[in-house]
Amino acid sequence: MSFRESISTFFKRPSPIVAPTQEIYAAGVVTPRFSRLVLALAAVMVLMGLVAVLVEGLFTLAASLAFSLLPVALLLVWALKTDRYEPEPKSLVLMVIGLGGALAAFFTAISLPGGLLGYVVKVALVEIVFFLALYGLDANRFTGREFNDHMDGAVYGLALGAGYIAYANFLTVQAGGYVTSLAATVFALERFFTMVFPGLTGWWIGYVKAKYVSVGFRPLFIGFLPVLLLRLVYEGVLTGFAGLVLPLRLAATTLVGLVFLAILVRRIRWALEDEKIWGYASGLAPVEKK
């Protein structure tokens, strides 16, 4: 395992993991009681949000937020459906989404330097904190048993990114940042494609776990650095597009974003192929508690 191995997976498929670690067969330990608690809290939060919309009459805000989150929801649902051999506990996925929202609130609250340098620092810090959150999820003796392989890692990474984007989009909509439909589409897509990067980070952590067993922090962090570099490249490209008229900016952002998204989609498909090799499709997958 090395920096070279991590960065090479952006360009070519690694050899199938034909002799995986026993970690991939570890059954989850998330209890039904925990699941019910998380689901109940999620239901309460959704209900409070609906009440707020009704009381304040913020239907336009709600519609704008739903529009901005449509691609986020579609990508996360696709990943969850693709993870069909060993689906993750929905309660844990919801918890990770909530964690992403909490991280977005944290980065909104703290004060960072202004200007281009401050923006780059914030982007780097966000991705590093995403790595730390996913590393902690994997290293924990309870949640780590749900985090079996690179398919699981991609799902949890996407869930983390979805929560972060949901909170960030809410703040943008609330502040009136989506002035026109075209501007809303551009801003929503620019932020949507950032969801790819925590997905790639989670994939990497799960890949290492399936191939080498959970290893120390330092090797995993070194393998994460290409993801960080890729995110900075994406932000640099968006900065270059900022001066374009909105229709051209939308087309350019979509084209570039799809290239980054394709990297993640390919990795998820590779993970699915590995799970077939391990016998997951034949009933050998650990049964996760819901």
Number of C-alpha atoms within 10 A of each C-alpha: 13 11 15 11 11 20 16 13 15 19 8 11 11 13 9 14 18 11 12 21 18 13 20 24 19 17 18 20 14 18 14 13 10 13 18 13 12 18 17 13 13 16 12 12 12 12 12 12 13 15 12 12 15 11 9 9 11 14 12 11 18 17 12 22 22 16 15 25 20 12 16 26 17 11 20 21 15 12 23 22 11 16 20 13 19 22 21 23 18 15 22 20 19 20 21 25 23 20 20 25 20 16 22 20 15 11 15 13 9 7 10 13 11 11 8 10 11 13 14 16 14 17 15 16 14 18 23 19 13 24 25 15 20 26 21 13 20 23 17 13 11 14 16 20 22 30 30 30 29 30 33 26 30 33 30 30 30 33 31 29 31 30 24 27 25 24 20 19 23 19 16 18 20 15 10 12 14 21 9 10 10 13 16 19 16 23 18 23 19 20 20 24 23 23 23 26 26 33 33 30 33 30 28 25 28 28 25 21 24 23 20 16 17 20 13 9 11 9 13 22 18 15 21 24 18 19 24 22 13 15 21 17 12 20 17 12 15 17 11 11 16 11 10 11 9 15 12 13 20 19 12 17 22 15 11 15 21 15 12 19 19 13 17 21 18 15 24 24 15 19 24 20 16 22 26 15 16 19 12 19 15 11 11 15 20 18 16 17 17 17
